Amino acid sequence: MIRQIRPENARLLPGLFKERADINRAYLMELKTESLLQNFYLEAAIRVDRNLEDMHLGWESPACQLRGHFLGHWMSAAAMLYAQNNDRELKAKLDIVIDELERCQKLNGGEWAGSIPEKYFAKLSGDEYIWSPQYTMHKTLLGLYHSALYAKSSKAAEILGRAADWYVRWTVEMQTKNSHAVYSGEEGGMLEVWAGMYRLTGDDKYRGLAERYSHPSLFQKLENGEDALSDCHANASIPWAHGAAAMYEVTGDERWLGLVKAFWKCAVTDREAFCTGGQNSGEYWIAPKRLGAFIGERTQEFCTVYNMVRLADYLLRFTGDKSYADYIEKNIYNGFLAQQNKFTGMPAYFLPLKAGSVKKWGSKTHDFWCCHGTTVQAHTLYPMLCWYEGEGRVFVEQYINSCYERSENVTITQNIDMKYYNDGALFDETDNSRMSRWYLKINVSAKSPEEFTLSLRVPDWVKGEPSVQLNGEAVKVTVDGGYINISRHWTDDMVSVYFPAALTTSFLPDMPNLTAFLEGPVVLAGLCPSDRGIQGDPESSLVNVTEHTYSTFPWQQSTYRTINQPENFDLIPLYDITDEQYTVYFTVNEK
């Protein structure tokens, strides 16, 4: 088992991921506090004079049954960024939000802290249809939990504690009135919240609540070895696996770990994925051997990408198996980045994969889909996904420009190994032709010598032997369990590593004549409005295209052009596609 680091010990450094994270942070600050709280004010009968142009609409409209869900996501993201960067501006805004939630809770009778009425839960108990009230409330509760955990807000913990009292009474009542009600309304995330609060506080009321949310039918199906997911709502199921993982952390009971692994087997191991890593269409799990039939405009809902990355993070820590880090890498490039507008930070609910697709971006205040919320959280996770700790080991799991302050004595940084001048990457005769984003430089700085092992994940896409230099001298390394392990007494040392990448193809199992192209973990998208087909060997049909300019960044180099085709076209990273029409899968025609 490896350990998650403390968020305050890691931060991003300039590069692709920091650019995207900074856009996300600016959006969090841009949203008006009163607009974020509008539905909580309405529920508490607080009159706030608002202009229509200031209101949040879409799923945040007062007419929507999911209204208020986004604030919890916003709180979780703000709390994480405060923990990482001591972001006092965001913290001040978060504190105002928490103060106002306390005010609303008091006006609602002292317990209810929701943006929707309690009568929505009465409809659950009567088996009447209502759109996911437990989902909506879960986001607020999780935002409060993260505010307590990461922003150290005692007031957030108190609000959540009083809200939990309401849930204690309701779940007890449902045990005799309608036990099914507890397991309806898209309730899967509740188990993780209550387990987390029990771990944080030790209060038995949270363990009791966790117990009442511990018996979904999904768990029984998984334990029976059934396919519990095909054609089922993907994002309603994944949070149950998060809850099982949280219960394993709290109890140490191997049954919970078994459930997490069984879910992963059913969701990932036993079914195929698109080249991007996504496995669903229209929010539903695709049955095995049927991916090709579901290529369309509604593939890869973003919430599922985010939640499966979180699940992979749990399993990476529980098992130390680097395959989970490989999964995370593919999904952050082709999900986190690909479904965020690089100019506005807005999300794409789905990632279209049919030929001639165009991404549909959300607006800043008029949509607020579920994926709007998970997007603002996703771009706060990068430092936490890079660095992990083990017994005498530091694991580098994702290769993202970042810094890890392991202790007062040791600081470790990682960067792409290139020269930078005024934020541009320059290449000259002294650079040894290092025109690759996979030349990495890791600096270890220790005030006094300290012994530990630096473990570098070798990605599954690496073609050939990685090369490593220590302080400018080539060293022979072995790969053990998917990691390069370097053990020494560290002082001021530099490790340079090169992971050779290659252009590869990814065929659909049920349509083997369709292929996509990848460079390392990065899916390439053709700048063409239709499937123009590939004549001959696909991997010999593309050549790399790079310009020597002051504005060339390492992460902008993954550009290719077809050759010897009836009609040639360019391909760029899928994450760089914004408003262009694009095609990912191409029909291969042998000459």
C-alpha positions as CSV (number, residue, x, y, z in Angstrom):
1,M,0.0,0.0,0.0
2,I,1.3,3.5,-0.9
3,R,0.1,6.7,0.7
4,Q,-1.5,9.8,-0.7
5,I,0.5,13.0,0.0
6,R,-0.7,16.0,1.8
7,P,-2.1,18.5,-0.7
8,E,-0.2,21.4,0.8
9,N,3.1,19.6,-0.1
10,A,2.7,19.6,-3.9
11,R,2.0,22.3,-6.5
12,L,2.1,22.6,-10.3
13,L,4.9,24.3,-12.2
14,P,4.5,26.1,-15.5
15,G,3.4,23.8,-18.3
16,L,0.3,22.4,-20.0
17,F,-1.5,21.3,-16.8
18,K,-0.9,24.5,-14.9
19,E,-2.3,26.4,-17.9
20,R,-5.5,24.4,-17.6
21,A,-5.6,24.6,-13.8
22,D,-5.2,28.3,-13.9
23,I,-8.1,28.8,-16.3
24,N,-10.2,26.6,-14.0
25,R,-9.2,28.6,-10.9
26,A,-10.0,31.9,-12.7
27,Y,-13.5,30.5,-13.4
28,L,-14.0,29.6,-9.7
29,M,-13.3,33.2,-8.8
30,E,-15.3,34.7,-11.6
31,L,-18.7,33.2,-10.4
32,K,-20.6,35.6,-8.2
33,T,-21.1,34.3,-4.6
34,E,-24.8,35.3,-4.5
35,S,-25.4,33.4,-7.7
36,L,-23.7,30.3,-6.4
37,L,-26.0,30.4,-3.4
38,Q,-29.2,31.4,-5.2
39,N,-31.1,28.2,-4.7
40,F,-30.1,27.9,-1.0
41,Y,-31.4,31.4,-0.5
42,L,-34.7,30.4,-2.2
43,E,-35.1,27.3,0.0
44,A,-34.4,29.3,3.1
45,A,-36.8,32.1,2.0
46,I,-34.1,34.7,1.9
47,R,-35.0,37.5,-0.5
48,V,-32.2,38.6,-2.7
49,D,-32.8,41.1,-5.5
50,R,-31.2,39.6,-8.6
51,N,-31.1,40.6,-12.2
52,L,-32.0,37.8,-14.6
53,E,-28.5,38.1,-16.2
54,D,-26.9,37.4,-12.9
55,M,-28.8,34.1,-12.3
56,H,-27.4,30.7,-12.8
57,L,-29.7,28.8,-15.2
58,G,-29.7,25.3,-16.8
59,W,-29.5,22.7,-14.1
60,E,-29.1,25.5,-11.6
61,S,-32.3,27.1,-12.6
62,P,-34.9,27.4,-9.7
63,A,-37.2,25.3,-12.0
64,C,-34.7,22.4,-12.1
65,Q,-35.0,19.6,-9.6
66,L,-31.2,19.3,-9.4
67,R,-30.8,23.0,-8.5
68,G,-27.9,23.7,-6.2
69,H,-25.8,20.7,-7.0
70,F,-23.0,22.8,-8.5
71,L,-22.1,24.7,-5.3
72,G,-20.8,21.5,-3.6
73,H,-18.5,20.9,-6.5
74,W,-17.3,24.5,-6.3
75,M,-16.6,24.1,-2.5
76,S,-14.6,20.9,-3.1
77,A,-12.5,22.6,-5.7
78,A,-12.0,25.8,-3.7
79,A,-11.0,23.8,-0.6
80,M,-8.5,21.7,-2.5
81,L,-6.9,24.8,-4.1
82,Y,-6.6,26.5,-0.8
83,A,-4.9,23.4,0.7
84,Q,-2.4,23.2,-2.2
85,N,-1.6,26.8,-2.8
86,N,-2.7,28.7,0.3
87,D,-5.1,30.5,-2.0
88,R,-6.4,33.1,0.5
89,E,-8.6,34.8,-2.1
90,L,-10.5,31.5,-2.8
91,K,-10.5,30.7,0.9
92,A,-12.2,34.1,1.7
93,K,-14.9,33.4,-0.9
94,L,-15.3,29.8,0.5
95,D,-15.7,31.2,4.0
96,I,-18.5,33.5,2.9
97,V,-20.3,30.6,1.2
98,I,-20.0,28.5,4.4
99,D,-21.3,31.4,6.6
100,E,-24.3,31.7,4.3
101,L,-25.0,28.0,4.3
102,E,-25.0,28.2,8.1
103,R,-27.5,31.1,7.9
104,C,-29.7,29.1,5.5
105,Q,-29.6,26.0,7.8
106,K,-30.7,28.0,10.8
107,L,-33.7,29.5,8.8
108,N,-34.6,26.0,7.7
109,G,-35.0,24.8,11.3
110,G,-31.4,24.0,12.2
111,E,-30.7,20.8,10.3
112,W,-31.7,21.0,6.6
113,A,-28.9,22.6,4.6
114,G,-30.3,21.9,1.1
115,S,-31.0,23.8,-2.1
116,I,-34.1,21.5,-2.6
117,P,-37.0,20.9,-0.3
118,E,-37.2,18.1,2.2
119,K,-40.5,17.0,0.5
120,Y,-38.4,15.6,-2.3
121,F,-37.3,12.9,0.1
122,A,-40.9,12.3,1.1
123,K,-41.5,11.5,-2.6
124,L,-38.7,8.9,-2.4
125,S,-40.4,7.3,0.5
126,G,-43.6,7.1,-1.4
127,D,-41.9,5.7,-4.5
128,E,-42.9,8.7,-6.5
129,Y,-40.6,9.9,-9.3
130,I,-38.2,12.7,-8.4
131,W,-35.0,13.6,-10.2
132,S,-32.1,12.4,-8.0
133,P,-32.5,14.4,-4.7
134,Q,-29.8,12.3,-3.0
135,Y,-27.4,13.1,-5.8
136,T,-28.1,16.8,-5.4
137,M,-27.7,16.8,-1.6
138,H,-24.6,14.6,-1.8
139,K,-22.8,17.3,-3.7
140,T,-23.5,19.9,-0.9
141,L,-22.5,17.4,1.8
142,L,-19.3,16.4,0.0
143,G,-18.4,20.1,-0.5
144,L,-18.9,20.6,3.3
145,Y,-16.8,17.5,4.0
146,H,-13.9,18.7,1.7
147,S,-14.1,22.2,3.3
148,A,-13.6,20.5,6.7
149,L,-10.9,18.2,5.5
150,Y,-8.8,20.4,3.2
151,A,-9.7,24.0,4.3
152,K,-9.9,23.0,8.0
153,S,-13.3,24.7,8.4
154,S,-14.8,23.7,11.7
155,K,-18.0,25.5,10.7
156,A,-18.4,23.4,7.6
157,A,-18.0,20.3,9.8
158,E,-20.7,21.6,12.2
159,I,-23.1,22.3,9.4
160,L,-22.6,18.8,8.0
161,G,-23.0,17.4,11.5
162,R,-26.4,19.0,12.0
163,A,-27.4,17.9,8.5
164,A,-26.4,14.4,9.4
165,D,-28.8,14.5,12.3
166,W,-31.6,14.9,9.7
167,Y,-30.3,11.9,7.8
168,V,-30.1,9.8,10.9
169,R,-33.8,10.4,11.6
170,W,-34.8,9.9,8.0
171,T,-32.9,6.6,7.5
172,V,-34.3,5.2,10.8
173,E,-37.8,6.1,9.7
174,M,-37.3,4.5,6.3
175,Q,-36.2,1.2,7.9
176,T,-39.8,0.6,8.9
177,K,-41.6,2.7,6.2
178,N,-39.8,2.0,3.0
179,S,-36.3,0.6,3.1
180,H,-36.0,1.0,-0.7
181,A,-36.1,4.8,-0.4
182,V,-32.6,5.0,1.1
183,Y,-31.3,3.2,-2.1
184,S,-33.0,5.5,-4.6
185,G,-32.6,9.1,-5.8
186,E,-29.0,8.4,-7.1
187,E,-27.7,7.8,-3.7
188,G,-24.3,6.1,-4.4
189,G,-22.1,8.9,-3.1
190,M,-23.6,9.0,0.3
191,L,-21.5,6.0,1.6
192,E,-18.2,7.8,0.9
193,V,-19.3,11.0,2.7
194,W,-20.4,9.2,5.9
195,A,-17.3,7.0,5.9
196,G,-15.1,10.0,5.4
197,M,-16.8,11.9,8.2
198,Y,-16.4,8.9,10.5
199,R,-12.7,8.8,9.7
200,L,-12.4,12.5,10.3
201,T,-14.3,12.8,13.5
202,G,-14.7,9.4,15.1
203,D,-18.4,10.1,15.7
204,D,-20.4,6.9,15.7
205,K,-23.4,8.6,14.1
206,Y,-21.5,8.7,10.9
207,R,-20.6,5.1,11.1
208,G,-24.3,4.3,11.7
209,L,-25.2,6.3,8.6
210,A,-22.5,4.5,6.6
211,E,-24.0,1.2,7.7
212,R,-27.5,2.2,6.4
213,Y,-26.0,3.0,3.0
214,S,-23.9,-0.1,2.9
215,H,-26.2,-2.6,1.2
216,P,-27.0,-1.7,-2.4
217,S,-28.0,-4.5,-4.7
218,L,-24.9,-3.7,-6.8
219,F,-22.6,-5.1,-4.1
220,Q,-24.5,-8.4,-4.0
221,K,-24.2,-8.7,-7.8
222,L,-20.5,-8.0,-7.8
223,E,-19.9,-10.6,-5.0
224,N,-21.9,-13.1,-7.1
225,G,-19.5,-12.5,-10.1
226,E,-22.3,-11.1,-12.3
227,D,-22.0,-8.4,-14.9
228,A,-23.6,-5.7,-12.7
229,L,-22.9,-2.8,-15.1
230,S,-23.7,-3.4,-18.8
231,D,-26.5,-1.0,-20.0
232,C,-26.7,0.5,-16.5
233,H,-26.2,4.2,-15.6
234,A,-22.5,4.6,-15.3
235,N,-22.2,7.6,-13.0
236,A,-24.8,6.3,-10.6
237,S,-22.7,3.1,-10.1
238,I,-19.1,4.4,-9.7
239,P,-19.7,6.3,-6.5
240,W,-20.7,3.0,-4.8
241,A,-17.2,1.8,-5.5
242,H,-15.8,5.1,-4.0
243,G,-17.9,4.3,-0.9
244,A,-16.5,0.8,-0.6
245,A,-13.0,2.1,-0.9
246,A,-13.7,4.7,1.9
247,M,-15.1,1.9,4.0
248,Y,-11.9,-0.1,3.5
249,E,-9.8,2.8,4.6
250,V,-12.0,3.2,7.8
251,T,-12.4,-0.5,8.7
252,G,-9.5,-2.4,7.1
253,D,-12.1,-5.1,6.3
254,E,-10.9,-7.0,3.2
255,R,-14.5,-7.5,2.0
256,W,-14.6,-3.8,1.1
257,L,-11.4,-4.1,-0.9
258,G,-12.8,-7.1,-2.6
259,L,-15.8,-5.1,-3.7
260,V,-13.7,-2.3,-5.1
261,K,-11.6,-4.8,-7.1
262,A,-14.7,-6.6,-8.3
263,F,-16.1,-3.3,-9.5
264,W,-12.9,-2.5,-11.4
265,K,-12.9,-6.0,-12.9
266,C,-16.5,-5.6,-14.1
267,A,-16.0,-2.0,-15.3
268,V,-12.5,-2.1,-16.9
269,T,-10.9,-5.6,-17.1
270,D,-13.9,-7.4,-18.5
271,R,-14.9,-4.8,-21.0
272,E,-13.1,-2.8,-23.7
273,A,-12.5,0.9,-23.8
274,F,-12.4,3.5,-26.6
275,C,-8.9,4.7,-27.5
276,T,-9.5,7.6,-25.0
277,G,-10.1,5.4,-22.1
278,G,-13.9,6.0,-21.9
279,Q,-16.3,3.1,-21.7
280,N,-19.8,4.5,-21.9
281,S,-22.3,6.1,-24.2
282,G,-25.2,8.3,-23.3
283,E,-24.2,7.8,-19.6
284,Y,-24.6,4.0,-19.8
285,W,-22.0,1.3,-19.6
286,I,-21.4,-0.3,-23.0
287,A,-21.7,-4.1,-23.0
288,P,-18.5,-6.0,-23.9
289,K,-17.7,-6.3,-27.6
290,R,-20.1,-3.6,-28.7
291,L,-18.0,-0.4,-28.6
292,G,-18.2,0.2,-32.4
293,A,-22.0,0.2,-32.3
294,F,-22.0,3.1,-29.9
295,I,-19.6,5.5,-31.6
296,G,-21.5,8.8,-31.7
297,E,-22.0,12.2,-30.3
298,R,-22.7,11.1,-26.7
299,T,-19.7,8.9,-25.9
300,Q,-17.6,9.3,-22.8
301,E,-19.6,11.4,-20.3
302,F,-17.0,13.4,-18.3
303,C,-18.4,12.6,-14.9
304,T,-17.5,8.9,-15.5
305,V,-13.9,9.9,-16.5
306,Y,-13.4,11.9,-13.4
307,N,-15.0,9.3,-11.1
308,M,-13.1,6.4,-12.6
309,V,-9.8,8.3,-12.2
310,R,-10.7,8.8,-8.5
311,L,-11.4,5.0,-8.3
312,A,-8.1,4.2,-10.0
313,D,-6.3,6.5,-7.4
314,Y,-7.9,4.5,-4.6
315,L,-6.7,1.2,-6.1
316,L,-3.2,2.5,-6.9
317,R,-2.8,3.3,-3.2
318,F,-4.3,0.1,-2.0
319,T,-2.3,-2.2,-4.3
320,G,0.7,-0.4,-5.5
321,D,-0.1,-1.8,-9.0
322,K,1.1,0.8,-11.6
323,S,-1.5,-0.3,-14.1
324,Y,-3.9,2.0,-12.3
325,A,-1.5,5.0,-12.9
326,D,-1.4,4.0,-16.6
327,Y,-5.2,4.2,-16.6
328,I,-5.1,7.6,-14.9
329,E,-2.6,9.0,-17.4
330,K,-4.6,8.0,-20.5
331,N,-7.8,9.5,-19.0
332,I,-6.3,12.8,-17.9
333,Y,-4.9,13.5,-21.3
334,N,-8.0,12.3,-23.3
335,G,-10.7,13.2,-20.7
336,F,-9.6,15.9,-18.2
337,L,-7.8,17.9,-20.9
338,A,-9.8,16.9,-23.9
339,Q,-13.2,17.8,-22.4
340,Q,-12.1,21.2,-21.1
341,N,-12.1,24.2,-23.4
342,K,-8.5,25.4,-23.3
343,F,-9.6,29.0,-23.7
344,T,-12.7,29.3,-21.4
345,G,-12.3,26.3,-19.1
346,M,-15.8,25.2,-19.9
347,P,-16.7,21.4,-20.1
348,A,-17.9,19.1,-22.8
349,Y,-20.6,16.9,-21.3
350,F,-19.7,14.2,-23.8
351,L,-16.7,13.6,-26.0
352,P,-18.0,12.8,-29.5
353,L,-16.1,10.1,-31.3
354,K,-18.0,9.8,-34.6
355,A,-16.4,11.1,-37.8
356,G,-16.8,14.8,-38.3
357,S,-17.5,15.6,-34.7
358,V,-17.6,19.0,-33.0
359,K,-17.3,19.3,-29.2
360,K,-20.2,21.1,-27.5
361,W,-19.0,23.4,-24.8
362,G,-21.0,24.5,-21.8
363,S,-21.6,28.2,-21.0
364,K,-20.3,29.9,-17.9
365,T,-23.7,30.4,-16.3
366,H,-26.5,28.9,-18.4
367,D,-25.9,25.1,-18.3
368,F,-24.3,23.7,-15.2
369,W,-24.6,20.1,-16.2
370,C,-23.3,17.4,-13.8
371,C,-20.1,17.4,-15.8
372,H,-19.7,21.1,-15.1
373,G,-19.2,20.3,-11.5
374,T,-16.8,17.4,-11.9
375,T,-14.7,19.5,-14.4
376,V,-14.0,22.2,-11.8
377,Q,-12.9,19.5,-9.4
378,A,-10.8,17.5,-11.9
379,H,-8.3,20.3,-12.6
380,T,-7.4,20.6,-8.9
381,L,-6.2,17.0,-8.7
382,Y,-3.0,17.0,-10.8
383,P,-0.4,17.4,-8.0
384,M,-2.1,14.7,-6.0
385,L,-1.9,12.3,-8.9
386,C,1.8,12.9,-9.5
387,W,3.4,12.1,-6.1
388,Y,2.9,9.3,-3.7
389,E,4.8,8.0,-0.7
390,G,5.7,4.4,0.4
391,E,8.0,2.9,3.0
392,G,11.2,4.8,2.3
393,R,10.1,5.5,-1.3
394,V,8.8,8.5,-3.3
395,F,6.7,7.4,-6.3
396,V,6.5,9.6,-9.4
397,E,3.3,8.4,-11.0
398,Q,2.4,11.1,-13.5
399,Y,4.9,13.2,-15.5
400,I,3.5,16.7,-15.0
401,N,5.6,19.7,-14.3
402,S,5.3,20.0,-10.5
403,C,7.1,20.3,-7.2
404,Y,6.8,18.1,-4.1
405,E,8.1,19.3,-0.7
406,R,8.6,16.0,1.0
407,S,9.8,17.5,4.2
408,E,11.6,20.6,5.4
409,N,14.8,18.9,4.2
410,V,13.8,17.5,0.8
411,T,12.2,19.1,-2.2
412,I,11.7,17.3,-5.5
413,T,10.7,18.9,-8.8
414,Q,9.9,17.4,-12.3
415,N,10.0,19.2,-15.6
416,I,10.2,18.5,-19.3
417,D,14.0,18.6,-20.0
418,M,14.2,21.5,-22.4
419,K,15.5,25.1,-22.3
420,Y,13.0,27.9,-21.7
421,Y,13.3,31.5,-22.6
422,N,10.4,33.8,-21.9
423,D,8.1,30.8,-21.7
424,G,9.2,29.5,-25.0
425,A,11.1,26.2,-25.6
426,L,14.2,26.7,-27.7
427,F,16.2,24.0,-29.4
428,D,19.8,24.4,-30.5
429,E,22.9,22.3,-31.1
430,T,23.5,21.8,-27.4
431,D,20.1,20.3,-26.8
432,N,21.1,16.8,-28.2
433,S,17.9,16.9,-30.3
434,R,15.7,16.6,-27.3
435,M,12.5,17.5,-29.2
436,S,10.3,15.2,-27.1
437,R,7.9,15.8,-24.3
438,W,9.2,12.6,-22.8
439,Y,12.6,13.8,-21.9
440,L,12.2,14.5,-18.2
441,K,14.4,16.1,-15.6
442,I,13.8,15.4,-11.9
443,N,15.8,17.5,-9.4
444,V,16.2,16.4,-5.8
445,S,17.3,19.0,-3.4
446,A,18.2,18.0,0.2
447,K,19.6,20.4,2.8
448,S,21.4,17.5,4.4
449,P,21.9,14.0,2.8
450,E,18.8,11.8,3.1
451,E,18.4,8.2,2.0
452,F,15.3,7.0,0.1
453,T,14.3,5.4,-3.1
454,L,12.9,7.4,-6.0
455,S,10.5,5.2,-8.0
456,L,9.7,6.3,-11.5
457,R,6.7,4.7,-13.2
458,V,7.5,3.3,-16.7
459,P,4.3,3.9,-18.7
460,D,2.8,1.1,-20.6
461,W,3.2,2.9,-23.9
462,V,7.0,3.1,-23.7
463,K,8.6,1.4,-26.7
464,G,12.1,0.2,-26.0
465,E,14.4,0.7,-23.0
466,P,14.1,3.9,-21.0
467,S,17.4,5.8,-20.6
468,V,18.5,7.3,-17.3
469,Q,21.2,9.7,-16.3
470,L,22.2,10.6,-12.8
471,N,24.0,13.9,-12.5
472,G,24.9,13.8,-16.2
473,E,26.3,10.2,-16.1
474,A,24.4,7.3,-17.8
475,V,23.3,4.7,-15.3
476,K,22.1,1.2,-16.0
477,V,18.7,0.6,-14.5
478,T,16.3,-2.3,-14.2
479,V,12.6,-2.1,-14.3
480,D,11.0,-3.8,-11.3
481,G,7.2,-4.1,-11.1
482,G,6.9,-1.3,-13.7
483,Y,9.2,1.1,-11.9
484,I,12.7,2.4,-12.2
485,N,14.0,2.5,-8.7
486,I,17.0,4.7,-7.7
487,S,18.2,4.3,-4.1
488,R,20.8,6.6,-2.7
489,H,21.7,9.2,-0.2
490,W,20.3,12.3,-2.0
491,T,21.8,15.8,-1.7
492,D,21.6,18.0,-4.8
493,D,21.0,15.5,-7.6
494,M,19.5,15.5,-11.0
495,V,17.9,12.5,-12.7
496,S,17.3,12.7,-16.4
497,V,15.0,10.1,-18.0
498,Y,13.9,9.5,-21.5
499,F,10.8,7.4,-22.2
500,P,10.8,6.4,-25.9
501,A,7.3,6.8,-27.3
502,A,6.0,5.7,-30.7
503,L,3.0,6.2,-32.9
504,T,0.6,3.4,-32.2
505,T,-2.9,2.4,-33.4
506,S,-5.9,1.4,-31.4
507,F,-8.5,-0.8,-33.2
508,L,-12.1,-1.4,-32.0
509,P,-12.5,-5.1,-31.1
510,D,-16.0,-5.3,-32.7
511,M,-15.0,-3.2,-35.8
512,P,-11.4,-4.2,-36.4
513,N,-11.2,-2.1,-39.6
514,L,-11.5,1.1,-37.6
515,T,-8.4,2.5,-35.9
516,A,-7.3,5.5,-34.0
517,F,-3.8,6.9,-33.6
518,L,-1.9,7.6,-30.4
519,E,1.4,9.1,-29.5
520,G,2.3,7.7,-26.2
521,P,-0.9,8.2,-24.1
522,V,-2.2,11.1,-26.3
523,V,-5.0,10.4,-28.8
524,L,-4.6,12.2,-32.1
525,A,-7.6,13.7,-33.9
526,G,-7.7,14.3,-37.6
527,L,-8.6,17.8,-38.8
528,C,-11.1,16.5,-41.3
529,P,-14.9,16.5,-41.5
530,S,-15.2,12.8,-42.4
531,D,-13.5,9.4,-42.2
532,R,-11.1,9.7,-45.1
533,G,-9.7,6.3,-44.6
534,I,-6.1,5.1,-44.4
535,Q,-4.6,3.3,-47.3
536,G,-1.9,0.7,-46.4
537,D,-0.1,0.2,-43.1
538,P,-1.6,2.8,-40.6
539,E,1.6,3.2,-38.6
540,S,3.6,4.1,-41.8
541,S,1.0,6.5,-43.0
542,L,1.8,9.4,-40.6
543,V,4.9,11.7,-40.2
544,N,5.6,14.0,-37.4
545,V,5.4,17.8,-38.1
546,T,7.2,20.2,-35.8
547,E,8.0,23.9,-36.3
548,H,11.1,25.6,-34.9
549,T,9.5,28.8,-33.4
550,Y,9.7,30.7,-30.2
551,S,6.1,29.7,-29.4
552,T,6.7,25.9,-29.8
553,F,6.0,24.2,-26.5
554,P,6.9,20.6,-25.8
555,W,3.3,19.6,-25.3
556,Q,2.3,21.2,-28.7
557,Q,4.6,18.9,-30.7
558,S,2.3,15.9,-31.1
559,T,1.3,17.0,-34.6
560,Y,1.3,14.6,-37.5
561,R,0.4,14.6,-41.2
562,T,-0.7,11.7,-43.4
563,I,1.4,10.7,-46.3
564,N,0.8,8.7,-49.5
565,Q,-3.0,9.0,-49.1
566,P,-5.6,10.0,-51.7
567,E,-6.3,13.1,-49.5
568,N,-3.8,14.0,-46.8
569,F,-4.7,15.8,-43.6
570,D,-3.2,16.8,-40.3
571,L,-3.7,15.2,-36.9
572,I,-3.2,17.0,-33.5
573,P,-3.8,16.0,-29.9
574,L,-7.5,15.5,-29.1
575,Y,-7.0,17.8,-26.1
576,D,-6.0,20.7,-28.4
577,I,-9.3,20.4,-30.4
578,T,-11.6,23.3,-29.5
579,D,-14.1,24.3,-32.2
580,E,-12.5,22.4,-35.1
581,Q,-14.4,19.6,-36.8
582,Y,-12.5,16.4,-36.2
583,T,-12.3,12.6,-36.7
584,V,-10.7,10.1,-34.4
585,Y,-11.4,6.7,-35.9
586,F,-10.4,5.9,-39.5
587,T,-11.3,3.0,-41.8
588,V,-8.1,1.0,-42.8
589,N,-8.1,-0.2,-46.4
590,E,-5.3,-2.5,-47.4
591,K,-3.7,-1.7,-50.8
